[in-house]
Amino acid sequence: MARSGLADAARVARWADSALGPGSATADGKATLSEATADQAARELGLPVAKVRADWDTARLAGLVEVHGGTARPGWRLRAWNRDDSAVLRGWVALFDAWSLAHPEPAGQEPAAVAEVVSAMPQVLSFLQLSAGPVPVEQLLDLLEQRVTELRTERCEVPYGPRLEPGTPGAEPAPAPAPATDTALAPLLDWALHALASVGALTCGDGHATLTPLGSWAVWVKLEQICVAAQSPAGNIEQSAEGMLRGCAQLRPNAARAEYRAWLAARPVGSAVAELLGAARGEDALLRGLAFEALRVVGAPAEPDVRGVLDEPTLRPYALLWLAEHDGADPEDAHEVLTRTEATWLWVDTAAAVADHGEAPLLVRHLESAVQATVPALLDEVRAVGHPRTVQVLVALAAAHPDPALAKAVRRAAFQVHTGGS
């Protein structure tokens, strides 16, 4: 289902890769297709321009294409499309997490109300999953109203200035959050359901909503925080660098290092280092980090090759840390060799690896590793650093973070990056 749901987006992404190659598939530093490119794609694919643009947006949100400034390139999920079902599934989960960006909200709605509905929808989806069948939209509206009222209560702030204790003559009663109303939330619920339907998570009809099997699976995974079972390390010695790294992805550090040593022992050092750096150049950020962990096992023989990639922006932060540690720096202090921009880029890249392969709590805890002192400062610099996975990282972080106010700020930043705004 994930493959069929993303098939149109993959078609446009593959067209851009073959017809345009590396170059300007976008305009004005934004992620949208230029008019000329959209028209060309529509002619060559036999599609309406609006369909091409919609499929392109889906491809970006699913990580099938990655946009940096005025250029676009295929994402690792597109490269793995024909050989790795899990890459396709991860692309659909990324699209599922970004449902609120995939379908424009109704015109004239207050941004705060939209944010409240986005924050409340996980509970609505959980109810749909537990119901295991069609649920009347009116029932979902009642649930949404209750959840939005709870959210307003949770963030109720104490007014500024002196305040008399309740019961004191002249004291005003404590303010209560205004209850959400059906009439206010009905159009937003309709928007949310149709947005989720547009990404294939549910179906709507006859006044009922029903999760698709894929949507039910995604909600179940998120509720239960299921981890992908660790792959068996057996046979890693015969794998390519990429296959070996994937096989070691969820091993404990000592076990992974043992696998790296066995794999390296079966190969000439030069070719092994070149193969590891080749894997690091791919689009999967997890493999990038693991490749440099394996290069730490290689040690001094890898130094010339690691120095040789310092001019490659994608690998530079990892290479700088590797060289600092190789020169004797304490691993906890090695990050001091990075510029602020390099450290921020590395934070996003690592967050992309966590979002793709880790659990939601790990992504939330990843905030603590940022060099910025505050979340607003982090968001400002993340938006400016231009990492191609910025939108997916911010959407995943907003979906995972338990603080509604912070999640709202992160979603806003994701939307601004997605639309090219400020």
C-alpha positions as CSV (number, residue, x, y, z in Angstrom):
1,M,0.0,0.0,0.0
2,A,2.8,2.4,0.8
3,R,4.4,1.7,-2.5
4,S,1.2,2.2,-4.5
5,G,0.4,5.4,-2.5
6,L,3.7,6.9,-3.3
7,A,4.0,5.6,-6.9
8,D,2.9,8.9,-8.5
9,A,5.4,10.9,-6.4
10,A,8.2,8.4,-7.2
11,R,7.4,8.8,-10.9
12,V,7.8,12.6,-10.8
13,A,11.0,12.2,-8.7
14,R,12.5,9.7,-11.1
15,W,11.6,12.0,-14.1
16,A,13.4,14.9,-12.4
17,D,16.4,12.7,-11.8
18,S,16.7,11.5,-15.4
19,A,15.4,14.5,-17.3
20,L,17.1,17.2,-15.3
21,G,20.0,15.6,-13.5
22,P,21.8,17.6,-10.9
23,G,20.7,21.2,-11.4
24,S,17.9,23.7,-11.0
25,A,14.7,21.8,-10.7
26,T,13.4,24.6,-8.4
27,A,13.2,28.4,-8.5
28,D,14.0,31.3,-6.2
29,G,15.5,29.1,-3.5
30,K,12.1,27.5,-2.8
31,A,11.1,23.9,-2.9
32,T,8.4,24.3,-5.5
33,L,9.0,23.5,-9.2
34,S,9.6,26.4,-11.5
35,E,7.0,27.0,-14.1
36,A,9.2,25.8,-17.0
37,T,10.1,22.6,-15.2
38,A,6.5,21.9,-14.2
39,D,5.4,22.5,-17.8
40,Q,8.1,20.2,-19.2
41,A,7.2,17.4,-16.7
42,A,3.5,17.7,-17.5
43,R,4.3,17.4,-21.3
44,E,6.7,14.5,-20.9
45,L,4.6,12.6,-18.4
46,G,1.2,13.3,-19.9
47,L,-0.1,14.9,-16.7
48,P,-1.8,18.1,-15.7
49,V,0.6,20.7,-14.3
50,A,-1.4,20.7,-11.0
51,K,-0.9,17.0,-10.7
52,V,2.8,17.3,-11.3
53,R,3.1,19.9,-8.6
54,A,1.1,17.9,-6.1
55,D,3.2,14.8,-6.8
56,W,6.4,16.8,-6.4
57,D,5.2,18.1,-3.0
58,T,4.4,14.6,-1.9
59,A,7.9,13.4,-3.1
60,R,9.5,16.1,-1.0
61,L,7.5,15.4,2.1
62,A,8.2,11.6,1.8
63,G,12.0,12.2,1.3
64,L,12.0,10.9,-2.3
65,V,13.6,14.1,-3.4
66,E,15.7,16.5,-1.3
67,V,15.8,20.2,-2.1
68,H,18.7,22.5,-1.2
69,G,18.4,26.1,-2.4
70,G,17.6,26.1,-6.1
71,T,18.6,22.5,-6.7
72,A,17.1,19.1,-6.1
73,R,18.5,15.6,-5.9
74,P,17.0,12.1,-5.4
75,G,16.6,11.1,-1.8
76,W,18.0,7.8,-0.5
77,R,14.5,6.4,-0.4
78,L,14.1,6.8,-4.1
79,R,17.5,5.2,-4.7
80,A,16.4,2.2,-2.5
81,W,12.9,2.1,-4.0
82,N,13.2,-1.1,-6.0
83,R,15.3,-3.1,-3.4
84,D,14.2,-1.9,0.0
85,D,10.6,-2.1,1.1
86,S,11.5,-0.5,4.4
87,A,12.7,2.6,2.7
88,V,9.4,2.9,0.9
89,L,7.6,2.4,4.2
90,R,9.7,5.0,6.0
91,G,8.9,7.4,3.2
92,W,5.2,6.9,3.7
93,V,5.5,7.3,7.5
94,A,7.3,10.6,6.8
95,L,4.4,11.7,4.6
96,F,2.0,10.5,7.3
97,D,3.8,12.7,9.9
98,A,3.5,15.6,7.6
99,W,-0.2,15.3,6.8
100,S,-0.9,18.9,8.0
101,L,1.5,20.2,5.3
102,A,0.2,17.9,2.6
103,H,-3.2,19.5,2.4
104,P,-3.9,23.3,2.9
105,E,-6.1,24.2,5.8
106,P,-9.3,26.1,5.2
107,A,-8.9,29.8,4.4
108,G,-9.6,32.2,7.2
109,Q,-8.8,29.9,10.1
110,E,-6.9,31.2,13.1
111,P,-3.4,29.7,13.2
112,A,-3.8,28.9,16.9
113,A,-6.9,26.9,16.2
114,V,-5.2,25.0,13.4
115,A,-2.3,24.2,15.7
116,E,-4.7,22.9,18.4
117,V,-6.4,20.5,16.0
118,V,-3.0,19.2,14.7
119,S,-2.0,18.6,18.4
120,A,-5.3,16.9,19.1
121,M,-5.4,14.6,16.1
122,P,-3.2,11.9,17.6
123,Q,-5.9,11.1,20.1
124,V,-8.5,11.1,17.4
125,L,-6.4,8.7,15.4
126,S,-5.9,6.5,18.4
127,F,-9.6,6.3,18.9
128,L,-10.1,5.3,15.2
129,Q,-7.4,2.6,15.6
130,L,-9.0,1.2,18.7
131,S,-12.4,1.2,17.1
132,A,-11.1,-1.0,14.2
133,G,-13.9,0.2,11.9
134,P,-16.0,3.1,10.7
135,V,-16.6,5.8,13.3
136,P,-19.2,8.6,12.8
137,V,-17.6,12.0,12.2
138,E,-19.9,13.5,14.8
139,Q,-18.4,11.2,17.4
140,L,-14.9,12.2,16.3
141,L,-16.0,15.9,16.5
142,D,-17.0,15.4,20.2
143,L,-13.7,13.8,20.9
144,L,-11.8,16.6,19.2
145,E,-13.8,19.2,21.1
146,Q,-12.8,17.5,24.4
147,R,-9.2,17.2,23.5
148,V,-8.9,20.8,22.3
149,T,-10.5,22.0,25.6
150,E,-8.0,19.9,27.5
151,L,-5.1,21.4,25.5
152,R,-6.4,24.9,26.3
153,T,-6.6,24.0,30.0
154,E,-3.1,22.6,30.0
155,R,-1.6,25.8,28.7
156,C,-3.8,28.2,30.7
157,E,-1.4,31.0,31.8
158,V,-1.4,33.0,35.0
159,P,-2.1,36.7,34.2
160,Y,0.6,39.2,34.7
161,G,0.5,41.7,37.5
162,P,-0.7,41.4,41.2
163,R,-3.6,39.0,41.7
164,L,-5.8,38.6,44.8
165,E,-6.3,35.2,46.1
166,P,-9.7,33.6,45.3
167,G,-12.2,34.4,48.0
168,T,-10.6,37.8,48.8
169,P,-13.1,40.7,48.5
170,G,-12.7,42.3,45.1
171,A,-10.9,39.2,43.6
172,E,-12.0,38.1,40.2
173,P,-12.7,34.4,39.6
174,A,-10.0,32.5,37.9
175,P,-10.3,32.5,34.1
176,A,-11.5,29.3,32.5
177,P,-10.5,28.3,29.0
178,A,-13.4,28.8,26.6
179,P,-14.8,25.4,25.6
180,A,-14.2,24.4,22.0
181,T,-17.4,24.5,20.0
182,D,-18.6,22.1,17.3
183,T,-19.2,24.9,14.8
184,A,-15.7,26.2,15.2
185,L,-14.0,22.8,14.9
186,A,-16.2,21.1,12.3
187,P,-14.4,22.6,9.3
188,L,-11.0,22.0,10.8
189,L,-11.9,18.3,11.6
190,D,-13.1,18.0,8.0
191,W,-9.8,19.4,6.8
192,A,-7.8,17.1,9.0
193,L,-9.7,14.0,7.9
194,H,-9.3,14.9,4.2
195,A,-5.6,15.7,4.7
196,L,-5.1,12.3,6.3
197,A,-7.1,10.7,3.6
198,S,-4.9,12.4,1.0
199,V,-1.8,10.7,2.4
200,G,-3.6,7.3,2.5
201,A,-4.1,7.0,6.3
202,L,-7.9,6.9,6.3
203,T,-11.0,7.0,4.2
204,C,-14.0,9.3,4.6
205,G,-17.6,8.7,3.3
206,D,-21.2,8.6,4.4
207,G,-20.4,10.6,7.5
208,H,-17.9,8.1,8.8
209,A,-14.1,7.8,8.9
210,T,-12.1,4.6,8.8
211,L,-8.4,4.0,9.1
212,T,-6.8,2.2,6.2
213,P,-4.7,-0.9,7.1
214,L,-1.6,1.2,6.5
215,G,-3.0,4.0,8.7
216,S,-3.9,1.6,11.4
217,W,-0.4,0.1,11.3
218,A,1.2,3.5,11.5
219,V,-0.9,4.6,14.5
220,W,-0.3,1.3,16.3
221,V,3.5,1.6,15.7
222,K,3.5,5.1,17.1
223,L,1.3,4.2,20.1
224,E,3.3,1.2,21.0
225,Q,6.7,2.7,20.0
226,I,7.7,-0.5,18.3
227,C,11.3,-0.8,17.4
228,V,12.5,-2.5,14.3
229,A,14.0,-5.8,15.3
230,A,17.8,-5.8,15.2
231,Q,19.1,-7.6,12.1
232,S,21.2,-10.6,12.7
233,P,24.9,-9.9,12.4
234,A,25.5,-13.3,10.8
235,G,27.1,-13.0,7.3
236,N,28.0,-9.3,7.6
237,I,31.6,-10.1,6.7
238,E,30.4,-10.9,3.2
239,Q,28.2,-7.8,2.8
240,S,29.0,-4.6,1.0
241,A,29.9,-1.6,3.3
242,E,26.3,-0.4,3.2
243,G,24.9,-3.9,3.9
244,M,27.3,-4.4,6.8
245,L,26.5,-1.1,8.3
246,R,22.7,-1.7,8.1
247,G,23.3,-5.1,9.7
248,C,25.1,-3.5,12.6
249,A,22.7,-0.5,12.9
250,Q,21.0,-1.7,16.1
251,L,23.8,-3.7,17.7
252,R,25.4,-2.5,20.9
253,P,28.6,-0.5,20.4
254,N,31.0,-3.3,21.4
255,A,29.2,-5.8,19.2
256,A,29.1,-3.4,16.3
257,R,32.9,-2.7,16.6
258,A,33.5,-6.5,16.6
259,E,31.6,-6.7,13.3
260,Y,33.5,-3.8,11.9
261,R,36.8,-5.5,12.8
262,A,35.8,-8.7,11.2
263,W,34.6,-7.0,8.0
264,L,37.8,-4.9,7.8
265,A,40.0,-7.9,8.3
266,A,38.6,-9.6,5.2
267,R,39.5,-6.6,2.9
268,P,42.5,-4.6,1.9
269,V,42.5,-1.4,4.0
270,G,42.5,1.0,1.1
271,S,39.4,-0.5,-0.6
272,A,37.6,-0.9,2.7
273,V,38.1,2.7,3.6
274,A,37.0,3.8,0.1
275,E,33.9,1.6,0.4
276,L,33.0,3.0,3.8
277,L,33.3,6.6,2.5
278,G,31.2,5.7,-0.4
279,A,28.5,4.5,1.9
280,A,28.8,7.7,3.9
281,R,28.1,9.8,0.8
282,G,24.7,8.2,0.5
283,E,21.4,9.9,1.5
284,D,20.9,7.8,4.7
285,A,22.3,9.8,7.6
286,L,22.4,6.8,9.8
287,L,24.9,5.1,7.5
288,R,27.0,8.2,7.4
289,G,27.4,8.2,11.1
290,L,28.1,4.4,11.3
291,A,30.6,4.6,8.5
292,F,32.7,7.0,10.5
293,E,32.4,4.8,13.5
294,A,33.8,2.0,11.4
295,L,36.6,4.3,10.2
296,R,37.5,4.9,13.9
297,V,38.2,1.2,14.1
298,V,40.5,1.5,11.0
299,G,42.5,4.2,12.8
300,A,45.6,5.8,11.3
301,P,45.5,4.1,7.9
302,A,42.3,5.9,7.1
303,E,43.6,9.4,7.9
304,P,44.7,10.4,4.4
305,D,41.3,9.5,2.9
306,V,39.4,11.2,5.7
307,R,41.4,14.4,5.2
308,G,40.6,14.0,1.5
309,V,36.8,14.5,2.1
310,L,37.1,17.7,4.1
311,D,35.9,19.7,1.1
312,E,32.7,17.7,0.8
313,P,30.0,19.6,2.8
314,T,28.1,16.4,3.6
315,L,31.1,14.6,5.1
316,R,33.1,17.6,6.5
317,P,31.6,17.7,10.0
318,Y,32.1,13.9,10.5
319,A,35.6,14.1,9.1
320,L,36.6,17.0,11.4
321,L,35.3,15.1,14.4
322,W,37.2,11.9,13.3
323,L,40.4,13.8,12.8
324,A,40.1,15.7,16.1
325,E,39.7,12.4,18.0
326,H,42.5,10.8,15.9
327,D,44.8,13.7,17.0
328,G,44.0,13.0,20.6
329,A,41.1,15.2,21.5
330,D,38.6,13.9,24.1
331,P,35.5,12.7,22.2
332,E,33.4,15.0,24.5
333,D,35.4,18.0,23.4
334,A,35.9,17.2,19.7
335,H,32.8,19.1,18.7
336,E,34.8,22.3,19.4
337,V,36.5,22.0,16.1
338,L,33.2,22.6,14.3
339,T,31.9,26.0,13.3
340,R,28.4,26.9,14.5
341,T,27.0,26.2,11.1
342,E,28.8,22.8,10.8
343,A,27.5,21.8,14.3
344,T,24.0,22.8,13.3
345,W,24.2,20.9,10.0
346,L,25.5,17.8,11.9
347,W,22.6,18.2,14.5
348,V,20.0,18.1,11.6
349,D,21.8,15.2,9.9
350,T,21.9,13.2,13.2
351,A,18.2,14.1,13.8
352,A,17.4,12.7,10.4
353,A,19.0,9.4,11.3
354,V,17.0,9.3,14.5
355,A,13.8,10.2,12.8
356,D,14.3,7.5,10.1
357,H,15.6,4.7,12.4
358,G,15.0,5.5,16.0
359,E,12.2,6.0,18.5
360,A,10.3,9.3,19.2
361,P,11.8,9.8,22.7
362,L,15.3,9.7,21.2
363,L,14.4,12.5,18.8
364,V,13.1,14.6,21.7
365,R,16.2,13.9,23.8
366,H,18.3,14.9,20.7
367,L,17.3,18.5,21.4
368,E,19.6,18.5,24.4
369,S,22.7,17.9,22.1
370,A,22.1,21.2,20.2
371,V,24.8,23.9,20.6
372,Q,22.1,26.6,20.7
373,A,20.9,27.6,24.2
374,T,17.2,27.9,23.4
375,V,14.8,26.1,21.0
376,P,14.0,29.4,19.1
377,A,17.7,30.0,18.5
378,L,18.0,26.4,17.3
379,L,15.0,26.7,14.9
380,D,16.4,29.9,13.5
381,E,19.8,28.4,12.7
382,V,18.3,25.1,11.5
383,R,16.2,26.9,9.0
384,A,19.2,28.9,7.8
385,V,21.6,26.0,7.5
386,G,19.9,24.5,4.4
387,H,20.0,20.8,5.2
388,P,17.9,19.0,2.7
389,R,16.1,16.9,5.4
390,T,15.1,20.0,7.5
391,V,11.4,19.8,6.9
392,Q,11.2,16.0,7.7
393,V,13.2,16.4,10.9
394,L,11.1,19.3,12.2
395,V,7.8,17.5,11.3
396,A,9.0,14.4,13.1
397,L,10.2,16.4,16.1
398,A,6.9,18.2,16.3
399,A,5.0,14.9,16.2
400,A,7.1,13.5,18.9
401,H,7.5,16.3,21.4
402,P,5.0,16.2,24.4
403,D,5.0,20.0,24.9
404,P,2.2,21.5,22.8
405,A,3.7,25.0,22.7
406,L,7.1,23.8,21.6
407,A,5.6,21.3,19.1
408,K,3.6,24.2,17.6
409,A,6.7,26.4,17.2
410,V,8.6,23.5,15.5
411,R,5.6,22.9,13.2
412,R,5.6,26.6,12.3
413,A,9.3,26.4,11.5
414,A,8.7,23.3,9.3
415,F,5.9,25.0,7.5
416,Q,8.2,28.1,6.8
417,V,10.9,25.9,5.4
418,H,8.4,23.9,3.4
419,T,7.0,27.1,1.8
420,G,10.2,29.0,1.6
421,G,8.9,31.7,3.9
422,S,10.6,33.5,6.8
